[in-house]
Amino acid sequence: MTNVDTPTLDRIMEIQESAQLCGEFLEWLQEKYVMYDKNIKRDSPFVDVMRDPGDYINEEKILAEFFDIDLKEADRERFRIN
């Protein structure tokens, strides 16, 4: 079997415990406060909270950015090892 270089997936494994804790914090925070994606322009700060879920922050993307993980590269590495 050939070894496949997977630095991004290796990094994900290294930070898994910290990322889990941060993810739990983000979930708790979102239960307490309404948190929207700041990159989405809104006409009013008083938006309907039942809007499209894409309006809310994406925990996976935020954690990846915080831990400097390229999610597309991780997917490419997963594809190479499968």
N, CA, C and O atoms as a Maestro MAE file, in Angstrom:
{
 s_m_m2io_version
 :::
 2.0.0
}

f_m_ct {
 s_m_title
 :::
 protein
 m_atom[328] {
  # First column is atom index #
  i_m_mmod_type
  r_m_x_coord
  r_m_y_coord
  r_m_z_coord
  i_m_residue_number
  s_m_chain_name
  s_m_pdb_residue_name
  s_m_pdb_atom_name
  i_m_atomic_number
  :::
  1 25 0.847 -1.197 0.000 1 A "MET " " N  " 7
  2 3 0.000 0.000 0.000 1 A "MET " " CA " 6
  3 2 0.882 1.247 0.000 1 A "MET " " C  " 6
  4 15 1.882 1.298 0.716 1 A "MET " " O  " 8
  5 25 0.529 2.221 -0.773 2 A "THR " " N  " 7
  6 3 1.291 3.451 -0.888 2 A "THR " " CA " 6
  7 2 0.837 4.447 0.169 2 A "THR " " C  " 6
  8 15 -0.360 4.643 0.380 2 A "THR " " O  " 8
  9 25 1.808 5.074 0.831 3 A "ASN " " N  " 7
  10 3 1.470 6.133 1.790 3 A "ASN " " CA " 6
  11 2 1.092 7.397 1.032 3 A "ASN " " C  " 6
  12 15 1.760 7.785 0.074 3 A "ASN " " O  " 8
  13 25 0.025 8.026 1.469 4 A "VAL " " N  " 7
  14 3 -0.443 9.256 0.847 4 A "VAL " " CA " 6
  15 2 -0.174 10.393 1.826 4 A "VAL " " C  " 6
  16 15 -0.535 10.308 3.000 4 A "VAL " " O  " 8
  17 25 0.455 11.447 1.341 5 A "ASP " " N  " 7
  18 3 0.745 12.614 2.173 5 A "ASP " " CA " 6
  19 2 -0.548 13.381 2.433 5 A "ASP " " C  " 6
  20 15 -1.206 13.833 1.496 5 A "ASP " " O  " 8
  21 25 -0.908 13.524 3.705 6 A "THR " " N  " 7
  22 3 -2.161 14.194 4.066 6 A "THR " " CA " 6
  23 2 -1.929 15.211 5.191 6 A "THR " " C  " 6
  24 15 -2.427 15.023 6.302 6 A "THR " " O  " 8
  25 25 -1.188 16.272 4.918 7 A "PRO " " N  " 7
  26 3 -0.877 17.233 5.988 7 A "PRO " " CA " 6
  27 2 -2.107 17.926 6.572 7 A "PRO " " C  " 6
  28 15 -2.141 18.216 7.768 7 A "PRO " " O  " 8
  29 25 -3.110 18.191 5.749 8 A "THR " " N  " 7
  30 3 -4.313 18.858 6.260 8 A "THR " " CA " 6
  31 2 -5.095 17.927 7.176 8 A "THR " " C  " 6
  32 15 -5.538 18.332 8.251 8 A "THR " " O  " 8
  33 25 -5.263 16.682 6.749 9 A "LEU " " N  " 7
  34 3 -5.968 15.721 7.598 9 A "LEU " " CA " 6
  35 2 -5.180 15.439 8.872 9 A "LEU " " C  " 6
  36 15 -5.767 15.238 9.935 9 A "LEU " " O  " 8
  37 25 -3.858 15.424 8.769 10 A "ASP " " N  " 7
  38 3 -3.018 15.243 9.964 10 A "ASP " " CA " 6
  39 2 -3.227 16.403 10.933 10 A "ASP " " C  " 6
  40 15 -3.322 16.201 12.144 10 A "ASP " " O  " 8
  41 25 -3.298 17.604 10.400 11 A "ARG " " N  " 7
  42 3 -3.530 18.799 11.237 11 A "ARG " " CA " 6
  43 2 -4.905 18.713 11.909 11 A "ARG " " C  " 6
  44 15 -5.048 19.063 13.081 11 A "ARG " " O  " 8
  45 25 -5.897 18.256 11.179 12 A "ILE " " N  " 7
  46 3 -7.232 18.112 11.754 12 A "ILE " " CA " 6
  47 2 -7.190 17.154 12.938 12 A "ILE " " C  " 6
  48 15 -7.815 17.409 13.967 12 A "ILE " " O  " 8
  49 25 -6.463 16.063 12.797 13 A "MET " " N  " 7
  50 3 -6.353 15.099 13.895 13 A "MET " " CA " 6
  51 2 -5.636 15.731 15.100 13 A "MET " " C  " 6
  52 15 -5.997 15.457 16.245 13 A "MET " " O  " 8
  53 25 -4.633 16.568 14.851 14 A "GLU " " N  " 7
  54 3 -3.889 17.220 15.927 14 A "GLU " " CA " 6
  55 2 -4.771 18.157 16.755 14 A "GLU " " C  " 6
  56 15 -4.628 18.233 17.975 14 A "GLU " " O  " 8
  57 25 -5.665 18.858 16.098 15 A "ILE " " N  " 7
  58 3 -6.471 19.876 16.788 15 A "ILE " " CA " 6
  59 2 -7.871 19.383 17.143 15 A "ILE " " C  " 6
  60 15 -8.706 20.163 17.601 15 A "ILE " " O  " 8
  61 25 -8.126 18.106 16.936 16 A "GLN " " N  " 7
  62 3 -9.472 17.555 17.111 16 A "GLN " " CA " 6
  63 2 -10.068 17.866 18.481 16 A "GLN " " C  " 6
  64 15 -11.220 18.291 18.566 16 A "GLN " " O  " 8
  65 25 -9.309 17.663 19.549 17 A "GLU " " N  " 7
  66 3 -9.832 17.895 20.899 17 A "GLU " " CA " 6
  67 2 -10.150 19.372 21.130 17 A "GLU " " C  " 6
  68 15 -11.202 19.706 21.674 17 A "GLU " " O  " 8
  69 25 -9.247 20.246 20.721 18 A "SER " " N  " 7
  70 3 -9.480 21.691 20.874 18 A "SER " " CA " 6
  71 2 -10.653 22.149 20.020 18 A "SER " " C  " 6
  72 15 -11.470 22.958 20.459 18 A "SER " " O  " 8
  73 25 -10.734 21.628 18.791 19 A "ALA " " N  " 7
  74 3 -11.825 22.008 17.899 19 A "ALA " " CA " 6
  75 2 -13.169 21.537 18.455 19 A "ALA " " C  " 6
  76 15 -14.178 22.228 18.316 19 A "ALA " " O  " 8
  77 25 -13.181 20.373 19.078 20 A "GLN " " N  " 7
  78 3 -14.414 19.863 19.682 20 A "GLN " " CA " 6
  79 2 -14.898 20.813 20.776 20 A "GLN " " C  " 6
  80 15 -16.080 21.150 20.842 20 A "GLN " " O  " 8
  81 25 -13.970 21.237 21.630 21 A "LEU " " N  " 7
  82 3 -14.325 22.154 22.709 21 A "LEU " " CA " 6
  83 2 -14.814 23.489 22.151 21 A "LEU " " C  " 6
  84 15 -15.809 24.035 22.628 21 A "LEU " " O  " 8
  85 25 -14.125 24.008 21.157 22 A "CYS " " N  " 7
  86 3 -14.549 25.270 20.531 22 A "CYS " " CA " 6
  87 2 -15.915 25.115 19.873 22 A "CYS " " C  " 6
  88 15 -16.742 26.025 19.946 22 A "CYS " " O  " 8
  89 25 -16.159 23.985 19.236 23 A "GLY " " N  " 7
  90 3 -17.448 23.739 18.602 23 A "GLY " " CA " 6
  91 2 -18.572 23.693 19.624 23 A "GLY " " C  " 6
  92 15 -19.660 24.218 19.386 23 A "GLY " " O  " 8
  93 25 -18.306 23.061 20.765 24 A "GLU " " N  " 7
  94 3 -19.308 23.018 21.828 24 A "GLU " " CA " 6
  95 2 -19.601 24.429 22.341 24 A "GLU " " C  " 6
  96 15 -20.749 24.763 22.631 24 A "GLU " " O  " 8
  97 25 -18.557 25.252 22.451 25 A "PHE " " N  " 7
  98 3 -18.750 26.638 22.875 25 A "PHE " " CA " 6
  99 2 -19.603 27.396 21.857 25 A "PHE " " C  " 6
  100 15 -20.518 28.125 22.240 25 A "PHE " " O  " 8
  101 25 -19.311 27.231 20.565 26 A "LEU " " N  " 7
  102 3 -20.097 27.912 19.534 26 A "LEU " " CA " 6
  103 2 -21.559 27.490 19.574 26 A "LEU " " C  " 6
  104 15 -22.452 28.325 19.428 26 A "LEU " " O  " 8
  105 25 -21.808 26.200 19.772 27 A "GLU " " N  " 7
  106 3 -23.191 25.724 19.880 27 A "GLU " " CA " 6
  107 2 -23.889 26.373 21.075 27 A "GLU " " C  " 6
  108 15 -25.029 26.824 20.964 27 A "GLU " " O  " 8
  109 25 -23.205 26.417 22.208 28 A "TRP " " N  " 7
  110 3 -23.765 27.040 23.409 28 A "TRP " " CA " 6
  111 2 -24.054 28.512 23.146 28 A "TRP " " C  " 6
  112 15 -25.120 29.015 23.500 28 A "TRP " " O  " 8
  113 25 -23.101 29.198 22.526 29 A "LEU " " N  " 7
  114 3 -23.235 30.617 22.237 29 A "LEU " " CA " 6
  115 2 -24.431 30.883 21.334 29 A "LEU " " C  " 6
  116 15 -25.172 31.843 21.544 29 A "LEU " " O  " 8
  117 25 -24.620 30.038 20.336 30 A "GLN " " N  " 7
  118 3 -25.737 30.225 19.409 30 A "GLN " " CA " 6
  119 2 -27.086 29.909 20.058 30 A "GLN " " C  " 6
  120 15 -28.119 30.427 19.634 30 A "GLN " " O  " 8
  121 25 -27.073 29.070 21.071 31 A "GLU " " N  " 7
  122 3 -28.312 28.815 21.804 31 A "GLU " " CA " 6
  123 2 -28.695 30.028 22.645 31 A "GLU " " C  " 6
  124 15 -29.879 30.287 22.862 31 A "GLU " " O  " 8
  125 25 -27.695 30.771 23.119 32 A "LYS " " N  " 7
  126 3 -27.936 31.934 23.966 32 A "LYS " " CA " 6
  127 2 -28.231 33.195 23.161 32 A "LYS " " C  " 6
  128 15 -29.029 34.032 23.583 32 A "LYS " " O  " 8
  129 25 -27.592 33.332 22.008 33 A "TYR " " N  " 7
  130 3 -27.677 34.563 21.222 33 A "TYR " " CA " 6
  131 2 -27.935 34.237 19.759 33 A "TYR " " C  " 6
  132 15 -27.500 33.197 19.263 33 A "TYR " " O  " 8
  133 25 -28.640 35.120 19.070 34 A "VAL " " N  " 7
  134 3 -28.853 34.967 17.642 34 A "VAL " " CA " 6
  135 2 -27.580 35.463 16.956 34 A "VAL " " C  " 6
  136 15 -27.174 36.611 17.136 34 A "VAL " " O  " 8
  137 25 -26.967 34.599 16.179 35 A "MET " " N  " 7
  138 3 -25.698 34.947 15.527 35 A "MET " " CA " 6
  139 2 -25.834 34.741 14.027 35 A "MET " " C  " 6
  140 15 -26.097 33.634 13.559 35 A "MET " " O  " 8
  141 25 -25.652 35.816 13.288 36 A "TYR " " N  " 7
  142 3 -25.768 35.784 11.838 36 A "TYR " " CA " 6
  143 2 -24.400 35.916 11.200 36 A "TYR " " C  " 6
  144 15 -23.453 36.411 11.811 36 A "TYR " " O  " 8
  145 25 -24.318 35.467 9.974 37 A "ASP " " N  " 7
  146 3 -23.116 35.640 9.175 37 A "ASP " " CA " 6
  147 2 -22.992 37.126 8.848 37 A "ASP " " C  " 6
  148 15 -23.857 37.691 8.179 37 A "ASP " " O  " 8
  149 25 -21.931 37.752 9.313 38 A "LYS " " N  " 7
  150 3 -21.763 39.198 9.119 38 A "LYS " " CA " 6
  151 2 -21.479 39.565 7.668 38 A "LYS " " C  " 6
  152 15 -21.577 40.734 7.296 38 A "LYS " " O  " 8
  153 25 -21.126 38.573 6.839 39 A "ASN " " N  " 7
  154 3 -20.840 38.855 5.429 39 A "ASN " " CA " 6
  155 2 -22.091 38.985 4.583 39 A "ASN " " C  " 6
  156 15 -22.015 39.377 3.419 39 A "ASN " " O  " 8
  157 25 -23.247 38.661 5.158 40 A "ILE " " N  " 7
  158 3 -24.501 38.782 4.423 40 A "ILE " " CA " 6
  159 2 -25.116 40.145 4.720 40 A "ILE " " C  " 6
  160 15 -25.435 40.461 5.866 40 A "ILE " " O  " 8
  161 25 -25.278 40.950 3.663 41 A "LYS " " N  " 7
  162 3 -25.832 42.293 3.826 41 A "LYS " " CA " 6
  163 2 -27.331 42.207 4.101 41 A "LYS " " C  " 6
  164 15 -28.058 41.473 3.432 41 A "LYS " " O  " 8
  165 25 -27.775 42.961 5.084 42 A "ARG " " N  " 7
  166 3 -29.193 42.982 5.448 42 A "ARG " " CA " 6
  167 2 -29.742 44.396 5.335 42 A "ARG " " C  " 6
  168 15 -29.037 45.377 5.574 42 A "ARG " " O  " 8
  169 25 -31.007 44.479 4.969 43 A "ASP " " N  " 7
  170 3 -31.657 45.784 4.880 43 A "ASP " " CA " 6
  171 2 -31.975 46.332 6.260 43 A "ASP " " C  " 6
  172 15 -32.054 47.546 6.451 43 A "ASP " " O  " 8
  173 25 -32.159 45.426 7.231 44 A "SER " " N  " 7
  174 3 -32.557 45.841 8.564 44 A "SER " " CA " 6
  175 2 -31.877 44.951 9.596 44 A "SER " " C  " 6
  176 15 -31.706 43.754 9.367 44 A "SER " " O  " 8
  177 25 -31.490 45.522 10.721 45 A "PRO " " N  " 7
  178 3 -30.917 44.678 11.774 45 A "PRO " " CA " 6
  179 2 -31.969 43.779 12.416 45 A "PRO " " C  " 6
  180 15 -31.627 42.837 13.132 45 A "PRO " " O  " 8
  181 25 -33.239 44.062 12.167 46 A "PHE " " N  " 7
  182 3 -34.336 43.303 12.753 46 A "PHE " " CA " 6
  183 2 -34.857 42.299 11.730 46 A "PHE " " C  " 6
  184 15 -35.935 42.476 11.162 46 A "PHE " " O  " 8
  185 25 -34.084 41.252 11.505 47 A "VAL " " N  " 7
  186 3 -34.467 40.268 10.492 47 A "VAL " " CA " 6
  187 2 -35.338 39.187 11.110 47 A "VAL " " C  " 6
  188 15 -35.367 38.998 12.326 47 A "VAL " " O  " 8
  189 25 -36.036 38.493 10.246 48 A "ASP " " N  " 7
  190 3 -36.883 37.371 10.653 48 A "ASP " " CA " 6
  191 2 -35.987 36.193 11.032 48 A "ASP " " C  " 6
  192 15 -35.225 35.706 10.197 48 A "ASP " " O  " 8
  193 25 -36.066 35.735 12.271 49 A "VAL " " N  " 7
  194 3 -35.189 34.654 12.736 49 A "VAL " " CA " 6
  195 2 -35.535 33.313 12.100 49 A "VAL " " C  " 6
  196 15 -34.792 32.348 12.281 49 A "VAL " " O  " 8
  197 25 -36.622 33.223 11.373 50 A "MET " " N  " 7
  198 3 -36.995 31.974 10.709 50 A "MET " " CA " 6
  199 2 -36.483 31.941 9.265 50 A "MET " " C  " 6
  200 15 -36.923 31.108 8.473 50 A "MET " " O  " 8
  201 25 -35.574 32.825 8.925 51 A "ARG " " N  " 7
  202 3 -35.042 32.883 7.563 51 A "ARG " " CA " 6
  203 2 -34.222 31.654 7.221 51 A "ARG " " C  " 6
  204 15 -34.036 30.754 8.039 51 A "ARG " " O  " 8
  205 25 -33.745 31.643 6.009 52 A "ASP " " N  " 7
  206 3 -32.899 30.575 5.488 52 A "ASP " " CA " 6
  207 2 -31.748 30.291 6.448 52 A "ASP " " C  " 6
  208 15 -31.086 31.224 6.902 52 A "ASP " " O  " 8
  209 25 -31.492 29.005 6.769 53 A "PRO " " N  " 7
  210 3 -30.406 28.679 7.683 53 A "PRO " " CA " 6
  211 2 -29.034 29.131 7.174 53 A "PRO " " C  " 6
  212 15 -28.099 29.258 7.965 53 A "PRO " " O  " 8
  213 25 -28.902 29.373 5.885 54 A "GLY " " N  " 7
  214 3 -27.644 29.868 5.336 54 A "GLY " " CA " 6
  215 2 -27.304 31.246 5.853 54 A "GLY " " C  " 6
  216 15 -26.182 31.724 5.680 54 A "GLY " " O  " 8
  217 25 -28.266 31.884 6.485 55 A "ASP " " N  " 7
  218 3 -28.088 33.210 7.052 55 A "ASP " " CA " 6
  219 2 -27.267 33.162 8.350 55 A "ASP " " C  " 6
  220 15 -26.672 34.161 8.755 55 A "ASP " " O  " 8
  221 25 -27.246 32.021 8.976 56 A "TYR " " N  " 7
  222 3 -26.562 31.885 10.255 56 A "TYR " " CA " 6
  223 2 -25.101 31.501 10.054 56 A "TYR " " C  " 6
  224 15 -24.713 31.050 8.977 56 A "TYR " " O  " 8
  225 25 -24.308 31.679 11.081 57 A "ILE " " N  " 7
  226 3 -22.892 31.336 10.967 57 A "ILE " " CA " 6
  227 2 -22.741 29.832 10.760 57 A "ILE " " C  " 6
  228 15 -23.564 29.044 11.225 57 A "ILE " " O  " 8
  229 25 -21.695 29.452 10.067 58 A "ASN " " N  " 7
  230 3 -21.392 28.051 9.799 58 A "ASN " " CA " 6
  231 2 -20.257 27.642 10.732 58 A "ASN " " C  " 6
  232 15 -19.114 28.059 10.549 58 A "ASN " " O  " 8
  233 25 -20.579 26.824 11.734 59 A "GLU " " N  " 7
  234 3 -19.596 26.433 12.749 59 A "GLU " " CA " 6
  235 2 -18.368 25.777 12.127 59 A "GLU " " C  " 6
  236 15 -17.238 26.084 12.507 59 A "GLU " " O  " 8
  237 25 -18.585 24.874 11.172 60 A "GLU " " N  " 7
  238 3 -17.466 24.159 10.563 60 A "GLU " " CA " 6
  239 2 -16.499 25.132 9.881 60 A "GLU " " C  " 6
  240 15 -15.283 25.012 10.025 60 A "GLU " " O  " 8
  241 25 -17.052 26.092 9.139 61 A "LYS " " N  " 7
  242 3 -16.198 27.056 8.440 61 A "LYS " " CA " 6
  243 2 -15.465 27.970 9.422 61 A "LYS " " C  " 6
  244 15 -14.298 28.303 9.217 61 A "LYS " " O  " 8
  245 25 -16.151 28.369 10.480 62 A "ILE " " N  " 7
  246 3 -15.505 29.232 11.473 62 A "ILE " " CA " 6
  247 2 -14.370 28.504 12.171 62 A "ILE " " C  " 6
  248 15 -13.289 29.064 12.353 62 A "ILE " " O  " 8
  249 25 -14.608 27.258 12.562 63 A "LEU " " N  " 7
  250 3 -13.558 26.479 13.223 63 A "LEU " " CA " 6
  251 2 -12.388 26.231 12.275 63 A "LEU " " C  " 6
  252 15 -11.230 26.311 12.685 63 A "LEU " " O  " 8
  253 25 -12.682 25.934 11.020 64 A "ALA " " N  " 7
  254 3 -11.617 25.721 10.040 64 A "ALA " " CA " 6
  255 2 -10.781 26.985 9.869 64 A "ALA " " C  " 6
  256 15 -9.554 26.923 9.805 64 A "ALA " " O  " 8
  257 25 -11.443 28.111 9.798 65 A "GLU " " N  " 7
  258 3 -10.710 29.380 9.659 65 A "GLU " " CA " 6
  259 2 -9.869 29.647 10.906 65 A "GLU " " C  " 6
  260 15 -8.708 30.042 10.803 65 A "GLU " " O  " 8
  261 25 -10.454 29.432 12.074 66 A "PHE " " N  " 7
  262 3 -9.743 29.679 13.330 66 A "PHE " " CA " 6
  263 2 -8.493 28.808 13.444 66 A "PHE " " C  " 6
  264 15 -7.441 29.281 13.874 66 A "PHE " " O  " 8
  265 25 -8.609 27.532 13.059 67 A "PHE " " N  " 7
  266 3 -7.488 26.595 13.160 67 A "PHE " " CA " 6
  267 2 -6.655 26.532 11.886 67 A "PHE " " C  " 6
  268 15 -5.776 25.679 11.762 67 A "PHE " " O  " 8
  269 25 -6.923 27.424 10.940 68 A "ASP " " N  " 7
  270 3 -6.181 27.516 9.680 68 A "ASP " " CA " 6
  271 2 -6.213 26.192 8.910 68 A "ASP " " C  " 6
  272 15 -5.178 25.669 8.496 68 A "ASP " " O  " 8
  273 25 -7.429 25.667 8.730 69 A "ILE " " N  " 7
  274 3 -7.637 24.421 8.001 69 A "ILE " " CA " 6
  275 2 -8.328 24.743 6.676 69 A "ILE " " C  " 6
  276 15 -9.351 25.426 6.657 69 A "ILE " " O  " 8
  277 25 -7.776 24.258 5.587 70 A "ASP " " N  " 7
  278 3 -8.372 24.425 4.265 70 A "ASP " " CA " 6
  279 2 -9.324 23.253 4.030 70 A "ASP " " C  " 6
  280 15 -8.880 22.139 3.754 70 A "ASP " " O  " 8
  281 25 -10.626 23.499 4.138 71 A "LEU " " N  " 7
  282 3 -11.613 22.426 4.024 71 A "LEU " " CA " 6
  283 2 -11.607 21.774 2.641 71 A "LEU " " C  " 6
  284 15 -11.829 20.569 2.524 71 A "LEU " " O  " 8
  285 25 -11.356 22.557 1.600 72 A "LYS " " N  " 7
  286 3 -11.309 21.983 0.248 72 A "LYS " " CA " 6
  287 2 -10.108 21.053 0.111 72 A "LYS " " C  " 6
  288 15 -10.202 19.994 -0.510 72 A "LYS " " O  " 8
  289 25 -8.987 21.452 0.691 73 A "GLU " " N  " 7
  290 3 -7.804 20.596 0.650 73 A "GLU " " CA " 6
  291 2 -8.035 19.320 1.454 73 A "GLU " " C  " 6
  292 15 -7.588 18.246 1.051 73 A "GLU " " O  " 8
  293 25 -8.722 19.426 2.579 74 A "ALA " " N  " 7
  294 3 -9.043 18.237 3.377 74 A "ALA " " CA " 6
  295 2 -9.898 17.268 2.560 74 A "ALA " " C  " 6
  296 15 -9.680 16.057 2.604 74 A "ALA " " O  " 8
  297 25 -10.863 17.798 1.821 75 A "ASP " " N  " 7
  298 3 -11.692 16.941 0.964 75 A "ASP " " CA " 6
  299 2 -10.860 16.276 -0.131 75 A "ASP " " C  " 6
  300 15 -11.049 15.096 -0.426 75 A "ASP " " O  " 8
  301 25 -9.939 17.031 -0.732 76 A "ARG " " N  " 7
  302 3 -9.070 16.450 -1.765 76 A "ARG " " CA " 6
  303 2 -8.215 15.324 -1.171 76 A "ARG " " C  " 6
  304 15 -8.038 14.280 -1.798 76 A "ARG " " O  " 8
  305 25 -7.689 15.540 0.033 77 A "GLU " " N  " 7
  306 3 -6.873 14.507 0.683 77 A "GLU " " CA " 6
  307 2 -7.717 13.271 0.997 77 A "GLU " " C  " 6
  308 15 -7.252 12.145 0.815 77 A "GLU " " O  " 8
  309 25 -8.939 13.466 1.462 78 A "ARG " " N  " 7
  310 3 -9.825 12.340 1.745 78 A "ARG " " CA " 6
  311 2 -10.081 11.532 0.472 78 A "ARG " " C  " 6
  312 15 -10.098 10.301 0.496 78 A "ARG " " O  " 8
  313 25 -10.278 12.239 -0.631 79 A "PHE " " N  " 7
  314 3 -10.528 11.579 -1.912 79 A "PHE " " CA " 6
  315 2 -9.306 10.745 -2.334 79 A "PHE " " C  " 6
  316 15 -9.458 9.642 -2.859 79 A "PHE " " O  " 8
  317 25 -8.105 11.274 -2.105 80 A "ARG " " N  " 7
  318 3 -6.880 10.561 -2.497 80 A "ARG " " CA " 6
  319 2 -6.665 9.291 -1.683 80 A "ARG " " C  " 6
  320 15 -6.103 8.324 -2.198 80 A "ARG " " O  " 8
  321 25 -7.101 9.268 -0.420 81 A "ILE " " N  " 7
  322 3 -6.858 8.089 0.399 81 A "ILE " " CA " 6
  323 2 -7.966 7.048 0.253 81 A "ILE " " C  " 6
  324 15 -7.808 5.907 0.687 81 A "ILE " " O  " 8
  325 25 -9.073 7.435 -0.349 82 A "ASN " " N  " 7
  326 3 -10.183 6.471 -0.531 82 A "ASN " " CA " 6
  327 2 -10.148 5.828 -1.873 82 A "ASN " " C  " 6
  328 15 -11.005 4.999 -2.183 82 A "ASN " " O  " 8
  :::
 }
 m_bond[327] {
  # First column is bond index #
  i_m_from
  i_m_to
  i_m_order
  :::
  1 1 2 1
  2 2 3 1
  3 3 4 2
  4 3 5 1
  5 5 6 1
  6 6 7 1
  7 7 8 2
  8 7 9 1
  9 9 10 1
  10 10 11 1
  11 11 12 2
  12 11 13 1
  13 13 14 1
  14 14 15 1
  15 15 16 2
  16 15 17 1
  17 17 18 1
  18 18 19 1
  19 19 20 2
  20 19 21 1
  21 21 22 1
  22 22 23 1
  23 23 24 2
  24 23 25 1
  25 25 26 1
  26 26 27 1
  27 27 28 2
  28 27 29 1
  29 29 30 1
  30 30 31 1
  31 31 32 2
  32 31 33 1
  33 33 34 1
  34 34 35 1
  35 35 36 2
  36 35 37 1
  37 37 38 1
  38 38 39 1
  39 39 40 2
  40 39 41 1
  41 41 42 1
  42 42 43 1
  43 43 44 2
  44 43 45 1
  45 45 46 1
  46 46 47 1
  47 47 48 2
  48 47 49 1
  49 49 50 1
  50 50 51 1
  51 51 52 2
  52 51 53 1
  53 53 54 1
  54 54 55 1
  55 55 56 2
  56 55 57 1
  57 57 58 1
  58 58 59 1
  59 59 60 2
  60 59 61 1
  61 61 62 1
  62 62 63 1
  63 63 64 2
  64 63 65 1
  65 65 66 1
  66 66 67 1
  67 67 68 2
  68 67 69 1
  69 69 70 1
  70 70 71 1
  71 71 72 2
  72 71 73 1
  73 73 74 1
  74 74 75 1
  75 75 76 2
  76 75 77 1
  77 77 78 1
  78 78 79 1
  79 79 80 2
  80 79 81 1
  81 81 82 1
  82 82 83 1
  83 83 84 2
  84 83 85 1
  85 85 86 1
  86 86 87 1
  87 87 88 2
  88 87 89 1
  89 89 90 1
  90 90 91 1
  91 91 92 2
  92 91 93 1
  93 93 94 1
  94 94 95 1
  95 95 96 2
  96 95 97 1
  97 97 98 1
  98 98 99 1
  99 99 100 2
  100 99 101 1
  101 101 102 1
  102 102 103 1
  103 103 104 2
  104 103 105 1
  105 105 106 1
  106 106 107 1
  107 107 108 2
  108 107 109 1
  109 109 110 1
  110 110 111 1
  111 111 112 2
  112 111 113 1
  113 113 114 1
  114 114 115 1
  115 115 116 2
  116 115 117 1
  117 117 118 1
  118 118 119 1
  119 119 120 2
  120 119 121 1
  121 121 122 1
  122 122 123 1
  123 123 124 2
  124 123 125 1
  125 125 126 1
  126 126 127 1
  127 127 128 2
  128 127 129 1
  129 129 130 1
  130 130 131 1
  131 131 132 2
  132 131 133 1
  133 133 134 1
  134 134 135 1
  135 135 136 2
  136 135 137 1
  137 137 138 1
  138 138 139 1
  139 139 140 2
  140 139 141 1
  141 141 142 1
  142 142 143 1
  143 143 144 2
  144 143 145 1
  145 145 146 1
  146 146 147 1
  147 147 148 2
  148 147 149 1
  149 149 150 1
  150 150 151 1
  151 151 152 2
  152 151 153 1
  153 153 154 1
  154 154 155 1
  155 155 156 2
  156 155 157 1
  157 157 158 1
  158 158 159 1
  159 159 160 2
  160 159 161 1
  161 161 162 1
  162 162 163 1
  163 163 164 2
  164 163 165 1
  165 165 166 1
  166 166 167 1
  167 167 168 2
  168 167 169 1
  169 169 170 1
  170 170 171 1
  171 171 172 2
  172 171 173 1
  173 173 174 1
  174 174 175 1
  175 175 176 2
  176 175 177 1
  177 177 178 1
  178 178 179 1
  179 179 180 2
  180 179 181 1
  181 181 182 1
  182 182 183 1
  183 183 184 2
  184 183 185 1
  185 185 186 1
  186 186 187 1
  187 187 188 2
  188 187 189 1
  189 189 190 1
  190 190 191 1
  191 191 192 2
  192 191 193 1
  193 193 194 1
  194 194 195 1
  195 195 196 2
  196 195 197 1
  197 197 198 1
  198 198 199 1
  199 199 200 2
  200 199 201 1
  201 201 202 1
  202 202 203 1
  203 203 204 2
  204 203 205 1
  205 205 206 1
  206 206 207 1
  207 207 208 2
  208 207 209 1
  209 209 210 1
  210 210 211 1
  211 211 212 2
  212 211 213 1
  213 213 214 1
  214 214 215 1
  215 215 216 2
  216 215 217 1
  217 217 218 1
  218 218 219 1
  219 219 220 2
  220 219 221 1
  221 221 222 1
  222 222 223 1
  223 223 224 2
  224 223 225 1
  225 225 226 1
  226 226 227 1
  227 227 228 2
  228 227 229 1
  229 229 230 1
  230 230 231 1
  231 231 232 2
  232 231 233 1
  233 233 234 1
  234 234 235 1
  235 235 236 2
  236 235 237 1
  237 237 238 1
  238 238 239 1
  239 239 240 2
  240 239 241 1
  241 241 242 1
  242 242 243 1
  243 243 244 2
  244 243 245 1
  245 245 246 1
  246 246 247 1
  247 247 248 2
  248 247 249 1
  249 249 250 1
  250 250 251 1
  251 251 252 2
  252 251 253 1
  253 253 254 1
  254 254 255 1
  255 255 256 2
  256 255 257 1
  257 257 258 1
  258 258 259 1
  259 259 260 2
  260 259 261 1
  261 261 262 1
  262 262 263 1
  263 263 264 2
  264 263 265 1
  265 265 266 1
  266 266 267 1
  267 267 268 2
  268 267 269 1
  269 269 270 1
  270 270 271 1
  271 271 272 2
  272 271 273 1
  273 273 274 1
  274 274 275 1
  275 275 276 2
  276 275 277 1
  277 277 278 1
  278 278 279 1
  279 279 280 2
  280 279 281 1
  281 281 282 1
  282 282 283 1
  283 283 284 2
  284 283 285 1
  285 285 286 1
  286 286 287 1
  287 287 288 2
  288 287 289 1
  289 289 290 1
  290 290 291 1
  291 291 292 2
  292 291 293 1
  293 293 294 1
  294 294 295 1
  295 295 296 2
  296 295 297 1
  297 297 298 1
  298 298 299 1
  299 299 300 2
  300 299 301 1
  301 301 302 1
  302 302 303 1
  303 303 304 2
  304 303 305 1
  305 305 306 1
  306 306 307 1
  307 307 308 2
  308 307 309 1
  309 309 310 1
  310 310 311 1
  311 311 312 2
  312 311 313 1
  313 313 314 1
  314 314 315 1
  315 315 316 2
  316 315 317 1
  317 317 318 1
  318 318 319 1
  319 319 320 2
  320 319 321 1
  321 321 322 1
  322 322 323 1
  323 323 324 2
  324 323 325 1
  325 325 326 1
  326 326 327 1
  327 327 328 2
  :::
 }
}
